[in-house]
Amino acid sequence: MKKRLAIIAGKGRMPLDVAHAAAESGFGPLVMPINGQANSDFIGFETVPIRLGAIGTTRTFLKERGIDQLVLAGKVEWPAM
């Protein structure tokens, strides 16, 4: 069974670099681009967009898919109130 890694993706190229490195290391990456934040093209990777305020609700989603490793990569800017 292939190891799984979820990548919560913010701005910049780092999330895409992490996804490629994970795939090259034998992981099946799931990229979770944050709406309005992530600006890389994740073509070729499984993606599930998420809202910035919903990051905490992803735990059940990840467990259901057998993902037990998670990384946040890229810049995240919190909106002004």
Order of alpha helices (4+ residues) and beta strands (2+ residues): beta-alpha-beta-beta-alpha-beta
